[in-house]
Amino acid sequence: MSSFWWGVIGTTVGSALTLLGQWVKYLWETHQTREFDDDRKTLLRQMLDKPGPTGWRKMSTLSGVIGASRDDTARMLIALGARASETGEDVWAYIKDKPLPEAD
């Protein structure tokens, strides 16, 4: 094999190993954050499973209990299958419990 092909193979293998190393480093660095978010989602599920008489939970309560910003809390709630109310109040519930109404 010519030196050109050895160079191409070496470059390809080196690039692949660099990408793999960066991916493993990313997984290692974000592992604790993912575990923390999983714990937060567990708390959110518990709160949404017991919403109270109105069937809704206030965002201020949800974000306060899990110790997250409103944006982070909203991201996790959407991932759990929840939605905000259309009334303008900042309250949330599971979509299965409070399906979206028909459009006007």
N, C-alpha and C positions, 0 to 999 in steps of 0.2 A: 504494500500500500504506500502511496506517495505521502510525503510530509504534509501536503495540503489536506488530505483526508484525516490524517492524525490530528491536525490542528482543528478541523471542523468537529471531530469527535470530542476532542478535549474541551473545546469551547462549549459544546452542547452539554456535556456531562457537568462541567463547572457551573454553567448557568442553572441547570436543573438542581444541583446540590445547593446553590445559593438560594433559589426560590424555596426549596424544601426547608432549609434552615430558617428563613424568614417566617415561613408559615408556622413552624414549630415554636419559634420565639413568640409570635403573636398569640398562639394558643396558650402558651405558658403564662404570658403577661396578663391575659384577659380571663384566665380561669377563675380567679377569686371574684372578679366583678360578675361573671356569669353565675357563680354560686350565690352571690349576694342578691342578684336580681331574681333568681329562682326562689330564694327565701321570701323576698318581697312579694312575688306573685302568689306564693302560698297564702300569705296574709291577706292579699287582695281577694283571693278566691273565698277565703273564710268570711270576709266581710260582705261580699256580694251574695254569698249563699244565705246570709241572714240580713236582708236589707231593711227590715222594719216594716211598719204598717203601710208606708207609701210605695214600697218596692224599689226605692231609689236610695243611693248613698251620695252624700255631699263630697265633692272633690277635695275640699279643704280637710275633711276628716280622713279620706283615703290617703292623700299625700302626707298628712301629718302622722298617721299611724305607721306608715312604712318609711318615713324620713326621706322622702324624695321630692324633687321639684314637681310642679304641676305638669310640665312637659314629659318628664320621665314617667310619671304616674300614668298619664294619658297613653303613652306608648305601650306600657305594660297592660293597661286595661284593654286596649284594642287587641293586643296579642291574645288576651284571655277570652275574647269574644264579647266584650262589653261595648256600650255606646253611651253617648251623652244624650240628655233630654233635648227635645226640640223646642222647649218652652223658654229657653234663654237662661234658666237656672243652671248652675254648674253642678248637676247631679248625674250619676251614672248607674247603669244596671246592665245585667246580661241581656244581650239581644234576644235570647230565647225566652226570657221572662218579660221583656218589654220590646216586642217586635216593632219595627218602623211602621207608622201608619201609611195608608194609601196616599199617594200624591193628590193634591187638589186639582 
